[in-house]
Amino acid sequence: MKKLKLILILIVGLSFKIHSQELDVNLQLRPRFEYRNGYKTLLPEGQKGTSQVSQRSRLNFNYKQEDLIVKLTLQNTRTWGDVVPAAAADKNGVAVFEAWAQYNFTEKWSARMGRQVLSYDNQRILGEQDWGQQAQSHDAFTVSYQTEKQKLDFGGAYNSTAENVFQTPYTVASYKALQYAWYHNQLSSDLGLSFLALNTGYEYANADAKLLVDYKQTFGTYLTYKTSKIDSNFWVYGQTGKSTDLQVSAWNAAANFGYQITESFKAGLGYEFLSGKDTNDGSSVIKSFNPIFGTNHGFNGYMDYFYVGNHLNNVGLQDAFLKLNYNINKWQFTLSPHVFLSAADVVTPLNEKLDSYFGTEIDASFGYNFKKDITVTGGYSQMFGSKTLEFSKNGDAGHTNNWAWLMISVNPRIFSWKK
């Protein structure tokens, strides 16, 4: 370790003129065990659950020199056993999760370019998706203006498959172009208000094989009210524009209220509505709201039945839930039951209208701060599905559909230097 520190100091010393400089290097190792027995979808009849261990390994370099800030994050994600013990090469290799440079022009104005995380408010529309071992980052350019109570961000991205010399279809499952603006005003110590406008363009080929880009707009507001006892928020977002030549008209709204009953115990309740489309609606309009780049695992139940890679362009969702938190010493406990209903009519091919009730999910989780750089978290969830959920997910609601997980996060700082 002493040799590594000496090498890093020499690299910094030889690479830059003598200015005020800071270098911080930290590591994250995050293995997670999961038992999946009806996770993301009802277990099909005749099938059995499965278990596996996934792991994220990250190395973060954070460098600062006067008005220049640079970050580089390298990561490897893997499933234990996805390569043989004597493998000559890793299956996933090492990926660049973040690689950006930021320059602070003044105390208020700054610009950042490169691979970066776009995360705002409660991450419902733009988030890091940190639960996923790979997480989420964007190749983008952003500009920020910040005062004591206000912040304004502009950002944009333009994607290509490679350094092409003529027009080439963009085959990556992502947007071709993106622009956004986000504004936050801390109106008082208790009240905060944000506005977000996001424009995403996806490329497609029309009937004449001509490459076109349709733009979809997601826009709305996020409001928070927090005191020593109350923790509440409200949001509403709309979606319009076009997607693969289809008109988009969708919306999302939610309200959450939490109250600190004692120093250790907090209780809350909430409701969220994500618009959907009747299964017998023959129109071409897209009426189902898409949370797009949100950290969806943090919403609508931990079993990820909705909007974590599924349930898009469907009948939407209503989610009514309670959330109970209890903290004592180094322990944190959470219990959260959810009641799920469709937001639009569910109609079978035989024209039978099903009940809107999807099911009830119970989520229980815990956290333990084992040591300064080590935390242990885990949980258990169970879905009590209905016939409507069976129709939607093509699984067996009569089966015991449950999920359990245990994760250890080790986050040591391995090097820190300041001059």
VENZI-V700960 format. One record per pair of residues at least 12 apart in sequence whose C-alpha atoms are under 7 Angstrom apart, sorted by the first residue. I is the first residue (numbers start at 1). J is the second residue. D is the distance in Angstrom with one decimal. If there is no record, write none. Layout:
I&J&D, I&J&D
This chain:
5&415&6.6, 19&65&6.8, 20&65&5.7, 20&66&6.0, 20&419&5.6, 21&64&5.6, 21&65&4.5, 21&66&6.9, 21&418&5.7, 21&419&5.2, 22&63&5.6, 22&64&5.0, 22&65&6.5, 22&417&5.7, 22&418&4.4, 22&419&6.4, 23&62&5.7, 23&63&4.5, 23&64&6.6, 23&416&5.7, 23&417&5.1, 23&418&6.4, 24&61&6.0, 24&62&5.1, 24&63&6.5, 24&415&5.8, 24&416&4.5, 24&417&6.4, 25&60&5.6, 25&61&4.7, 25&62&6.3, 25&413&6.1, 25&414&5.8, 25&415&5.0, 25&416&6.3, 26&59&6.1, 26&60&5.3, 26&61&6.9, 26&412&5.9, 26&413&4.2, 26&414&5.3, 26&415&6.8, 27&58&5.7, 27&59&4.7, 27&60&6.2, 27&411&5.5, 27&412&5.6, 27&413&6.3, 27&414&6.9, 28&57&5.6, 28&58&4.9, 28&59&6.5, 28&410&5.6, 28&411&4.5, 28&412&6.9, 29&56&5.9, 29&57&4.7, 29&58&6.5, 29&409&6.0, 29&410&5.2, 29&411&6.7, 30&55&5.4, 30&56&5.1, 30&57&6.4, 30&407&6.9, 30&408&5.7, 30&409&4.6, 30&410&6.4, 31&53&6.6, 31&54&5.6, 31&55&4.0, 31&56&6.4, 31&407&5.9, 31&408&5.9, 32&53&5.4, 32&54&5.3, 32&55&6.1, 32&405&7.0, 32&406&5.7, 32&407&4.2, 32&408&6.6, 33&52&5.9, 33&53&4.3, 33&54&6.6, 33&405&5.4, 33&406&5.2, 33&407&6.3, 34&51&5.6, 34&52&5.7, 34&53&6.4, 34&404&5.7, 34&405&4.4, 34&406&6.7, 35&50&6.0, 35&51&4.4, 35&52&6.9, 35&403&5.6, 35&404&5.1, 35&405&6.3, 36&49&5.5, 36&50&5.3, 36&51&5.9, 36&402&6.9, 36&403&5.0, 36&404&6.9, 37&49&4.0, 37&50&6.4, 37&401&5.5, 37&402&5.2, 37&403&5.8, 38&401&4.4, 38&402&5.6, 38&403&6.9, 39&303&5.5, 39&304&7.0, 39&402&6.7, 39&403&6.0, 40&303&5.7, 40&304&4.8, 40&305&4.3, 41&305&5.7, 41&393&6.0, 42&393&6.3, 42&395&4.5, 42&396&5.7, 42&397&6.3, 42&401&6.4, 43&395&5.3, 43&396&5.8, 43&401&6.6, 44&394&7.0, 44&395&4.3, 44&396&5.4, 45&395&6.5, 45&396&5.6, 53&79&5.8, 53&80&5.6, 54&78&5.6, 54&79&4.2, 54&80&6.0, 55&77&5.7, 55&78&5.4, 55&79&6.3, 55&133&6.8, 56&75&6.9, 56&76&5.9, 56&77&4.6, 56&78&6.8, 56&133&5.4, 57&75&5.4, 57&76&5.2, 57&77&6.5, 58&73&6.7, 58&74&5.6, 58&75&4.3, 58&76&6.6, 59&73&5.6, 59&74&5.3, 59&75&6.4, 60&72&5.9, 60&73&4.4, 60&74&6.6, 61&73&6.2, 67&103&5.7, 67&104&5.0, 68&102&5.8, 68&103&4.7, 68&104&6.5, 69&101&5.8, 69&102&5.0, 69&103&6.4, 70&100&5.8, 70&101&4.4, 70&102&6.2, 71&98&6.8, 71&99&5.6, 71&100&5.5, 71&101&6.6, 72&98&5.4, 72&99&4.5, 72&100&6.7, 73&96&6.1, 73&97&5.4, 73&98&4.8, 73&99&6.4, 74&94&6.5, 74&95&5.8, 74&96&4.8, 74&97&5.8, 75&94&5.6, 75&95&5.4, 75&96&6.4, 75&97&6.4, 76&92&6.8, 76&93&6.2, 76&94&4.9, 76&95&6.2, 77&92&6.8, 77&133&6.3, 77&134&6.2, 78&92&6.8, 97&115&6.9, 97&137&6.5, 98&115&4.9, 98&116&5.1, 98&137&7.0, 99&114&5.6, 99&115&4.9, 99&116&6.6, 100&112&6.6, 100&113&5.4, 100&114&4.3, 100&115&5.6, 100&116&6.3, 101&113&5.7, 101&114&6.7, 108&145&5.2, 108&146&4.9, 108&147&6.1, 109&144&5.7, 109&145&4.7, 109&146&6.7, 110&143&5.9, 110&144&5.3, 110&145&6.7, 111&142&5.7, 111&143&4.3, 111&144&6.2, 112&141&5.8, 112&142&5.2, 112&143&6.4, 113&140&6.0, 113&141&4.4, 113&142&6.4, 114&139&5.4, 114&140&5.6, 114&141&6.5, 115&137&6.4, 115&138&5.3, 115&139&4.3, 115&140&6.3, 116&137&5.2, 116&138&5.3, 116&139&6.4, 116&140&6.9, 117&136&6.8, 117&137&4.5, 117&138&6.2, 118&137&6.7, 123&294&5.4, 123&295&5.6, 124&291&6.5, 124&294&4.5, 124&295&6.0, 124&296&6.9, 125&291&5.3, 125&292&6.0, 125&293&5.4, 125&294&4.2, 126&293&4.9, 126&294&4.7, 127&293&6.1, 127&294&4.9, 127&295&5.1, 128&295&6.3, 129&294&6.9, 129&295&4.3, 131&297&6.9, 139&157&6.4, 140&155&6.8, 140&156&5.6, 140&157&4.6, 141&155&5.6, 141&156&5.5, 141&157&6.4, 142&154&5.5, 142&155&4.1, 142&156&6.5, 143&155&6.3, 149&185&5.8, 149&186&5.0, 150&184&5.6, 150&185&4.5, 150&186&6.3, 151&183&5.7, 151&184&5.2, 151&185&6.7, 152&182&5.8, 152&183&4.5, 152&184&6.5, 153&181&5.6, 153&182&5.2, 153&183&6.5, 154&180&5.8, 154&181&4.5, 154&182&6.6, 155&179&5.6, 155&180&5.3, 155&181&6.5, 156&178&5.3, 156&179&4.2, 156&180&6.4, 157&177&5.5, 157&178&5.0, 157&179&6.6, 158&176&5.9, 158&177&4.5, 158&178&6.6, 159&176&5.1, 159&177&6.2, 170&203&6.8, 175&200&6.4, 175&201&5.7, 175&202&4.8, 176&201&5.6, 176&202&5.2, 176&203&6.0, 177&200&6.0, 177&201&5.0, 178&199&5.7, 178&200&4.6, 178&201&6.2, 179&198&6.0, 179&199&5.2, 179&200&6.6, 180&197&5.5, 180&198&4.3, 180&199&6.0, 181&196&5.9, 181&197&5.3, 181&198&6.6, 182&195&5.7, 182&196&4.5, 182&197&6.5, 183&195&5.2, 183&196&6.6, 190&225&5.3, 190&226&4.9, 190&227&5.7, 191&224&5.7, 191&225&4.7, 191&226&6.6, 192&223&5.8, 192&224&5.1, 192&225&6.6, 193&222&5.9, 193&223&4.7, 193&224&6.5, 194&221&5.5, 194&222&5.0, 194&223&6.4, 195&220&5.8, 195&221&4.5, 195&222&6.5, 196&219&5.4, 196&220&5.5, 196&221&6.3, 197&218&6.0, 197&219&4.3, 197&220&6.8, 198&217&5.6, 198&218&5.1, 198&219&6.1, 199&215&6.4, 199&216&5.8, 199&217&4.6, 199&218&6.5, 200&215&5.4, 200&216&5.4, 200&217&6.5, 201&213&5.7, 201&214&5.3, 201&215&4.2, 201&216&6.4, 202&214&5.6, 202&215&6.6, 204&244&6.3, 214&242&5.6, 214&243&5.5, 214&244&6.2, 214&245&6.8, 215&241&5.9, 215&242&5.6, 215&243&6.6, 216&240&5.8, 216&241&4.4, 216&242&5.3, 216&243&6.4, 217&239&5.5, 217&240&5.3, 217&241&5.7, 218&237&6.7, 218&238&5.7, 218&239&4.5, 218&240&6.8, 219&237&5.4, 219&238&5.5, 219&239&6.6, 220&236&5.6, 220&237&4.1, 220&238&6.2, 221&235&5.6, 221&236&5.8, 221&237&6.6, 222&234&5.9, 222&235&4.4, 222&236&6.9, 223&235&6.2, 229&259&5.5, 229&260&4.8, 230&258&5.8, 230&259&4.7, 230&260&6.4, 231&257&6.1, 231&258&4.8, 231&259&6.2, 232&256&5.4, 232&257&4.3, 232&258&5.7, 233&255&5.9, 233&256&5.3, 233&257&6.7, 234&254&5.7, 234&255&4.4, 234&256&6.4, 235&253&5.5, 235&254&5.5, 235&255&6.7, 236&252&5.6, 236&253&4.2, 236&254&6.6, 237&251&5.6, 237&252&5.1, 237&253&6.4, 238&250&5.8, 238&251&4.2, 238&252&6.4, 239&251&5.9, 239&289&7.0, 246&284&6.4, 246&285&6.0, 246&286&6.8, 247&285&5.0, 247&286&6.1, 248&285&5.8, 248&286&4.7, 248&287&6.2, 249&285&6.9, 249&286&6.1, 249&287&5.1, 250&275&5.9, 250&287&4.7, 250&288&5.6, 250&289&4.9, 251&274&6.3, 251&275&5.6, 251&289&5.6, 252&273&5.6, 252&274&4.5, 252&275&6.2, 252&289&6.5, 253&272&5.9, 253&273&5.4, 253&274&6.8, 254&271&5.6, 254&272&4.1, 254&273&6.2, 255&270&5.6, 255&271&5.6, 255&272&6.6, 256&269&5.9, 256&270&4.2, 256&271&6.6, 257&269&5.6, 257&270&6.2, 264&326&5.4, 264&327&5.0, 264&328&6.3, 265&325&5.7, 265&326&4.6, 265&327&6.6, 266&324&5.9, 266&325&5.1, 266&326&6.5, 267&323&5.8, 267&324&4.6, 267&325&6.3, 268&322&5.7, 268&323&5.0, 268&324&6.4, 269&321&5.7, 269&322&4.3, 269&323&6.0, 270&320&5.9, 270&321&5.4, 270&322&6.5, 271&319&5.5, 271&320&4.4, 271&321&6.4, 272&318&5.8, 272&319&5.2, 272&320&6.7, 273&317&5.9, 273&318&4.7, 273&319&6.6, 274&289&5.8, 274&316&5.3, 274&317&5.2, 274&318&6.5, 274&343&6.8, 275&287&6.6, 275&288&5.2, 275&289&5.4, 275&316&4.9, 275&317&6.7, 275&343&5.8, 276&288&3.9, 276&289&6.5, 276&314&5.8, 276&315&4.1, 276&316&3.6, 276&343&5.6, 276&344&5.4, 277&314&6.1, 277&315&4.8, 277&316&6.8, 277&344&5.5, 278&315&5.9, 278&344&5.0, 278&345&4.6, 278&346&6.1, 279&315&6.8, 279&345&6.5, 279&346&5.5, 279&347&5.6, 280&347&6.2, 288&313&5.1, 288&314&6.1, 288&315&6.8, 288&316&5.8, 290&312&6.5, 296&308&5.8, 300&319&6.3, 301&338&6.7, 301&361&6.8, 301&363&7.0, 302&363&6.6, 303&381&6.7, 303&403&6.9, 315&342&5.9, 315&343&5.9, 315&344&5.0, 315&345&6.9, 315&346&7.0, 316&342&5.7, 316&343&4.9, 316&344&6.4, 317&340&6.9, 317&341&5.8, 317&342&4.6, 317&343&4.8, 318&340&5.6, 318&341&4.9, 318&342&5.8, 318&343&5.7, 319&338&6.5, 319&339&5.8, 319&340&4.8, 319&341&6.6, 320&338&5.8, 320&339&5.3, 320&340&6.7, 321&336&6.8, 321&337&5.6, 321&338&4.4, 321&339&6.2, 322&336&5.4, 322&337&5.7, 322&338&6.9, 323&335&5.9, 323&336&4.5, 324&336&6.2, 330&368&5.6, 330&369&5.2, 331&367&5.7, 331&368&4.7, 331&369&6.8, 332&366&5.4, 332&367&4.9, 332&368&6.5, 333&365&5.9, 333&366&4.4, 333&367&6.6, 334&364&5.7, 334&365&5.3, 334&366&6.2, 335&363&5.8, 335&364&4.5, 335&365&6.6, 336&362&6.0, 336&363&5.1, 336&364&6.4, 337&361&5.7, 337&362&4.4, 337&363&6.1, 338&360&5.5, 338&361&5.1, 338&362&6.4, 339&359&6.1, 339&360&4.6, 339&361&6.6, 340&357&6.2, 340&358&5.3, 340&359&5.5, 340&360&6.1, 341&356&5.1, 341&357&4.3, 341&358&5.0, 342&356&5.0, 342&357&6.6, 342&358&6.7, 354&388&6.1, 355&388&6.5, 357&386&6.9, 357&388&6.7, 358&385&6.1, 358&386&5.5, 358&388&5.6, 358&389&4.9, 359&383&7.0, 359&384&5.4, 359&385&4.2, 359&386&5.3, 359&389&7.0, 360&383&5.9, 360&384&5.1, 360&385&6.5, 361&381&7.0, 361&382&5.6, 361&383&4.4, 361&384&6.1, 362&381&5.5, 362&382&5.4, 362&383&6.7, 363&380&6.2, 363&381&4.4, 363&382&6.9, 364&379&5.4, 364&380&5.3, 364&381&6.1, 365&378&5.6, 365&379&3.9, 365&380&6.3, 366&378&5.5, 366&379&6.2, 373&410&5.7, 373&411&5.0, 373&412&5.4, 374&409&5.7, 374&410&4.7, 374&411&6.5, 375&408&5.9, 375&409&5.3, 375&410&6.8, 376&407&5.8, 376&408&4.6, 376&409&6.5, 377&406&5.9, 377&407&5.2, 377&408&6.5, 378&405&5.2, 378&406&4.1, 378&407&5.9, 379&404&5.6, 379&405&5.4, 379&406&6.7, 380&403&5.8, 380&404&4.4, 380&405&6.6, 381&402&5.6, 381&403&5.2, 381&404&6.4, 382&401&5.9, 382&402&4.2, 382&403&6.4, 383&401&5.6, 383&402&6.1, 384&397&7.0, 385&397&5.0
